[in-house]
Amino acid sequence: MEFSVLADSYEKLEATRGRLEMMAILSELFKKAKPDEIDRIIYLSQGVVAPPFEGIEVGLGEKLVEEAISVATGYSKRRVEEVYRKTGDLGNTAEELLSSKQQMSLFSQPLSVQKVFDNFMKLAKTGGAGSQESKIKGLVELLNNSTPKEARYITRFPVGKLRLGVGDPTILDALSAYKAGDKSLREELERAYNLCSDLGLVARTLFVDGIEAIRKFRIKVFNPVRPALAERLPSAEEIIEKIGTCAVERKYDGLRLQLHKQNEKVEIFSRRLERMTPMFPEIVAGVRKQVGAKEAILEGEALAYNETGGEYYPFQLTMQRKRKYGVKEKAEEYPLKLFAFDVLYADGEDYTQRPYHERRKRLEKLIGTGSVIKLSDMIVTGNPKKLEEFFEESIEKGMEGIIAKDLNAEYVAGARKFAWIKLKRSYKGELADRVDLVVIGYFLGKGAREKFKFGGLLCAVYDEKEDMFKSIAKIGSGFSEEQMKQFEEMLGKIKVDHKLARVDSEIKPNFWVDLKYVVAVAADEITRSPTHTAGKGKDESGYALRFPRMMELREDKSPEEATTVQEIIEMYKMQKRIQLEEV
Ligand code: ATP
């Protein structure tokens, strides 16, 4: 495929304000793709050169890209900077400057998707001495052969500003529409995606081997599996009522890790499926020593644990282990333990479709003696009183609560199901659980806050069915001065001049932003609201948070992993039941 076809689609995507239209543009694009290039088309459209878990980044600084534009167009660096200041966008800068040099590109070959992809991949893999020059050269080569419109996207890509706003569910829908003409294959495609976290691979499999191969898609070591998530219920009684006799495990407050092993090779992925192997050397060693299988995928919660005192350290200390530098020192200061709670795969057997009780048995056999990996503490009970006692004991030990697990349920990758139910301590007059909201816009400061170009956030929850982000709260409190400065800076970088196609909000902030940040928010309760769009039906009001307060940035969550509309509705129902009991 010629790159111009991709650039035309990107231009259309940029201009759309609706998600359905986005899907249509993508499926039209897919129809023009050959099987051996569809994965590259998907990666490029996601702004990456490989599935995000591989962590391969093109990562060129703006200065280098400015230099490449200068070399390719023949304009001085000062002129490039001037135009950049005026347009505020490197893509538009390259486009404008290249337009006035149009005659230069008359003799050049049309760029292919393959060529663009290969050059970006080369840029990503170039490191070490002299790498800056070769990176600039690689980009200049592309710009020398590109039309002004192509240059717009070629320069935005390496600085991470492609900003097409297409989410994974939209790509899955578009793949289904390409193959079946409608969304009917979405669920099957999504299952494969949940097992491998690689949209390029899913698309290639569909294009090369058809839907049958998608149906037979299997888990693979070193492809992270999208994690199973827990529902909420307000009491031990309701949990037992819902799933009967169940396993009850402590809810450790640490980092969720997925461990992949093949012989001596070990990889560790975070809840967001980022590769974290270099950060946790003691866990890598623990897996090699204690996991008794040639190949395995297991999950657990890692946390700093004081062996002498037998106490769990608070979450903040565990979080200090998420670092690139000083790994060894911190690992000595706060070594981690991993509390293993599930096995997804072992020696050729896919366990995701086996019931919990079988998986637990396998897990118990899998973990050998050693001091790093321990099994999660667990009891099996059908008695709400016993469950309650275990819960109280967990809180006393400094944990968040418990997770009850349906003994007969499969491991449902990438979904929040009642197979797992979390119970946390609830405080009077407060929502029992914090919610994780996506920042969709922000307001300027007023009064004392005028000195910051930031006064508060407009936040949304995720509507999984529609793949849309729906407003639920304006948040003006809970920010320290430092945080306000931080938000001013962070959000200033991702401002956009219109509401994105996947955002649904009747409230207009001073600025809309790209979907990037997720914040944990506490509130007093959930109320019905005529102004917010979360859960809003034709004749029904939406939902809002009463007295929302910013708690922290959740860097471990992507926008699609924020609290969903469905969860808000469930929490609202739970809250009503508790209020009735209290009367
Ligand atoms: P939270 O903020 O409550 O952790 P979350 O959205 O990050 O919510 P949930 O799916 O709601 O994640 O809660 C499950 C999380 O609890 C898991 O992602 C995992 O990190 C953690 N966890 C701690 N102990 C266990 C356990 N024994 N079994 C499963 N998950 C556990």
Residues whose N, C-alpha, C, O or C-beta is under 5 A from the ligand:
A	BS01	ATP	A228 L229 A230 E249 R250 K251 Y252 R256 E301 F341 S376 I403
